[in-house]
Amino acid sequence: MKVLCIGGTGHIGRFLTPMLVRQGHDVAVMTRGKTLPGDTPEWGSVEMIRATYARNSREWVQPVASRRSEVVIDILGADVTTLYQSVKNDCRHLVCCGSVWMFGEPRTVPTPEEYQNPCVSEGYRLRYAELREIQATAAQEGLAFTAIMPPNICGPGKIPLETKGGRDPEVHKSLMRGEEVVLPYPGGNLIGPCDAEDIARAFVSAVNNRDRASGEFFNVGSAYALTAKQFVETYAAIYGREIPIRWVGYEEFVRNVVPSVGGHYHFTANMCPSIAKIKKKLGYAPNYTPEETLARAVEWMRQSGLL
């Protein structure tokens, strides 16, 4: 099949694109060119389309439409509505990437693919509304649509989440030195790092099972999540250092320790998506545990000179 992958050189795309090539698909990648393609043999057969995919730009519309791809994968989600209108005449399956955070702070864990509470991110709220609108429109117009909803993305190629809710190598260096971590008591919230390679495999499963994937939102994630305390203990094992934890109250943590919502949300809400539906419908199963994907990411940091 002719497949176009938007964002195919990014963290997920660097795993996804070679997988698609190995399965015999005719693959093109649309990229801004800021991230170089991989150096494995599969990339030699990938068509590279240089364009900026953005809501305030239309330079990407013509190259996307003119390729007439049977499958379009949108990892970036910059403008799904315009993308749908641009490809719907030729595309038979549109596969988009969302996030489990779009469902809002979970009421239950493991969390299903359902609205939970108002999403804290305005950008995610907008994108989630777009995905739901396209889901309905595609069903009416006979085009298969699938949304893949990952949790915190981890694994080689990206600095993993650290104990201040960001991806700062300096924080990782402090963990490597065994410096104190401050967390909100009692540290029982769940954190679900998922390897980008496993997320890529979920996209491939959707592409290969169009009928069963059509019209669905699928959570993807590891088989289980870590508590905040286990999250720190995992880094202690990876870095070979004891990392002490100082516990503070919730209000002190969000006011004085990690005031940004995007940071403290990782330690005040639960990130444990249910993957029951994608396992049942598409046969998906993750290859990596949270501990393994964090270790893979740290090893990549070491090899890249970030530590």
C-alpha atoms as one frame of an Amber mdcrd trajectory, in Angstrom:
protein
   0.000   0.000   0.000   1.008   3.614  -0.501   1.496   5.042   2.975   2.229
   8.638   3.932   3.561   9.209   7.439   3.452  12.812   8.683   6.152  13.206
  11.319   7.822  10.002  10.199  11.317  11.035  11.299  10.283  11.900  14.871
  10.461   9.774  17.999   7.636   7.392  17.076   8.245   7.755  13.345  11.858
   6.597  13.504  10.557   3.216  14.631   7.347   3.249  12.601   8.745   4.135
   9.169  11.213   1.201   8.942   8.492  -1.177  10.196   6.204  -0.118   7.361
   8.993  -0.486   4.777   9.871  -3.971   6.036   6.261  -5.003   5.496   6.520
  -4.017   1.844   4.603  -0.735   1.888   5.473   2.164  -0.426   6.291   4.749
   2.237   6.653   8.516   2.065   7.449  10.747   5.013   6.516  14.391   5.369
   8.962  16.271   7.567  10.197  19.805   8.197  13.724  18.471   7.854  14.779
  19.367  11.406  15.127  15.702  12.331  17.299  13.550  10.112  16.016  10.171
   8.933  17.514   7.029  10.379  20.585   5.323   8.944  19.164   1.817   8.566
  18.757   0.370   5.047  14.964   0.823   5.067  15.295   4.595   4.834  16.861
   4.297   1.415  13.483   3.475  -0.119  11.503   6.185   1.722  10.301   9.198
  -0.245  11.022  12.393   1.714   8.565  15.295   1.392   9.849  18.529   2.907
   7.024  20.723   4.180   5.913  22.381   7.403   2.682  20.848   8.661   1.013
  23.645  10.601  -2.429  25.123  11.174  -1.398  28.514   9.798   0.274  27.103
   6.678  -0.994  25.510   3.485   2.353  24.682   1.887   1.872  21.062   2.905
  -1.612  20.553   1.442  -0.674  20.080  -2.213   2.213  17.613  -1.623   0.011
  15.541   0.686  -2.972  15.467  -1.661  -0.935  14.836  -4.812   0.663  11.667
  -3.464  -2.778   9.986  -3.327  -1.847   7.651  -0.476  -4.131   4.818   0.520
  -3.082   5.180   4.177  -2.206   8.467   5.836  -0.658   8.430   9.309  -0.645
  11.742  11.178   1.626  11.614  14.225   1.846  15.393  14.684  -1.854  16.313
  14.637  -1.267  19.929  13.667  -4.416  20.326  11.538  -6.417  17.113  11.260
  -9.497  18.827   9.821  -7.656  20.285   6.825  -5.691  17.065   6.412  -8.897
  15.039   6.211 -10.357  17.305   3.559  -7.095  17.145   1.593  -6.826  13.354
   1.443 -10.379  12.009   1.688 -10.817  11.478  -2.070  -7.974   8.956  -2.275
  -7.235   7.870   1.284  -8.947   4.732   2.617  -7.544   4.865   6.151  -6.524
   7.887   8.235  -4.608   7.012  11.390  -3.976   9.843  13.860  -1.985  10.171
  17.062  -3.562  11.664  20.160  -2.762  11.291  23.851  -4.403   9.662  26.852
  -4.235  13.090  28.522  -6.924  14.251  26.085  -9.467  12.296  28.135  -8.762
  14.505  31.157  -7.722  13.528  34.676  -8.739   9.893  35.139 -11.628   8.904
  37.363 -10.682   5.222  37.143  -7.531   3.223  36.462  -6.735   1.492  34.214
  -8.381   4.256  32.189 -10.513   3.382  29.139 -10.805   5.399  25.919 -13.528
   7.633  27.325 -13.926  11.226  28.494 -12.922  11.429  32.155 -12.684  15.096
  33.177 -11.927  18.419  31.445  -8.465  18.266  29.881  -5.964  20.660  31.477
  -4.340  21.473  28.120  -6.190  23.819  25.778  -4.254  22.459  22.810  -5.179
  18.892  23.684  -8.836  19.895  24.160  -8.901  21.359  20.653  -7.203  18.360
  19.087  -9.465  15.889  20.901 -12.565  17.699  19.639 -11.132  17.566  16.107
 -10.422  13.859  16.357 -13.960  13.146  17.531 -15.404  15.282  14.740 -13.300
  13.513  12.105 -14.283  10.148  13.585 -17.959  10.980  12.997 -17.409  12.528
   9.563 -15.281   9.617   8.356 -17.956   7.134   9.450 -20.573   9.028   7.434
 -18.344   9.252   4.356 -17.057   5.697   4.428 -13.405   6.394   5.233 -11.685
   4.313   7.923 -10.415   6.420  10.818  -8.324   5.332  13.808  -6.813   7.295
  16.698  -3.855   5.920  18.682  -3.659   7.372  22.209  -0.272   6.880  23.921
   0.706   7.911  27.460   4.152   9.306  28.296   6.415   8.434  25.345   9.755
   6.932  26.285  12.540   4.805  24.841  15.627   5.548  22.731  15.625   8.846
  20.876  14.039  11.107  23.465  15.015  12.304  26.938  12.689  10.427  29.297
  10.367  12.015  31.841  12.212  13.003  35.001  11.165  13.791  38.565  10.209
  17.419  37.866   7.787  16.467  35.123  10.010  17.524  32.214  12.735  16.127
  29.981  15.744  18.051  31.277  19.153  16.326  31.097  20.307  18.426  34.047
  17.631  16.841  36.236  18.812  13.436  35.056  22.353  14.382  36.038  21.096
  15.202  39.535  19.415  11.803  39.703  22.653  10.207  38.517  24.410  11.937
  41.450  21.812  10.602  43.895  20.435  14.017  44.866  17.180  14.374  46.772
  13.851  14.271  44.961  10.785  16.109  46.242   7.401  14.494  45.575   3.841
  14.935  46.835   2.873  12.533  49.605   2.057   9.614  49.513   3.510   9.029
  46.009   0.937   6.484  44.926  -0.107   8.098  41.654   0.658   6.043  38.558
   3.161   6.962  35.826   3.116   4.989  32.583   6.197   5.362  30.375   5.643
   3.540  27.077   8.372   2.743  24.593   8.113   4.557  21.250   8.830   1.253
  19.530   5.737  -0.267  21.147   3.666   2.758  20.127   4.905   2.386  16.547
   3.815  -1.243  16.603   0.302  -0.122  17.548   0.171   2.070  14.426   1.318
  -0.854  12.291  -1.347  -3.074  13.861  -4.010  -0.521  12.932  -2.742  -0.266
   9.354  -2.697  -4.053   8.965  -6.169  -4.502  10.501  -8.123  -1.688   8.869
 -11.601  -3.144   9.271 -11.148  -3.916  12.968  -9.434  -0.579  13.609 -11.940
   1.555  11.716 -13.804   4.083  13.820 -11.831   3.300  16.966  -9.806   5.178
  19.548  -7.146   2.844  20.944  -5.114   3.427  24.072  -1.583   2.109  23.846
   0.818   1.690  26.720   2.925  -0.655  28.793   1.359  -3.657  30.497   1.386
  -1.786  33.818   2.365   1.550  35.349   4.737   2.596  38.131   3.860   4.518
  41.260   5.784   7.762  41.690   7.869   6.037  44.362   8.619   3.109  42.029
   9.448   5.605  39.277  12.229   7.084  41.444  13.367   3.629  42.541  13.671
   2.612  38.888  15.988   5.538  38.210  17.965   4.642  41.338  18.497   1.151
  39.915  19.403   2.490  36.463  21.899   5.042  37.796  23.223   2.747  40.519
  22.590   5.315  43.252  20.236   5.597  46.180  17.927   8.541  45.471  16.293
   9.909  48.634  12.720  11.205  48.461  11.390  14.094  50.555   7.631  14.035
  50.805   5.609  17.235  50.886   1.904  18.046  50.780   0.061  18.335  47.483
  -0.438  22.107  47.719   3.197  22.773  48.557   4.304  20.585  45.651   2.171
  22.360  43.038   2.811  25.822  44.458   6.530  25.733  45.282   8.193  22.602
  43.878   6.754  22.134  40.363   4.331  25.025  39.729   3.768  24.332  36.021
   0.671  22.255  35.314   2.482  20.351  32.577   5.102  19.332  35.128   3.214
  18.542  38.314   0.354  16.805  36.493   2.584  13.742  36.066   2.769  13.395
  39.864  -0.737  14.459  40.851  -2.803  12.501  38.311  -2.729   8.873  37.196
  -1.281   7.730  33.885  -2.351   4.128  33.475  -4.302   3.604  30.244  -6.280
   0.430  29.725  -4.987  -1.419  26.669  -7.685  -4.089  26.824  -9.432  -2.938
  23.645  -6.376  -2.845  21.388  -5.268  -6.226  22.736  -8.664  -7.753  21.972
  -9.301  -6.147  18.579  -5.787  -5.929  17.120  -3.777  -8.461  19.106  -1.454
  -5.771  20.471   0.947  -6.532  23.312   3.840  -4.300  24.439   7.370  -5.656
  24.275   8.851  -3.421  26.966   8.064  -2.843  30.625   8.203   0.701  32.061
  11.519  -0.156  33.715  12.975  -1.451  30.454  11.921   1.565  28.396  13.348
   3.988  30.974  16.624   2.045  30.922  16.662   2.100  27.102  16.130   5.857
  27.116  18.901   6.480  29.644  21.292   4.308  27.647  20.469   6.372  24.549
  21.230   9.546  26.564  24.603   8.121  27.554  25.449   7.139  23.978  24.367
  10.596  22.774  26.601  12.394  25.263  23.722  13.900  27.225  24.920  12.422
  30.526
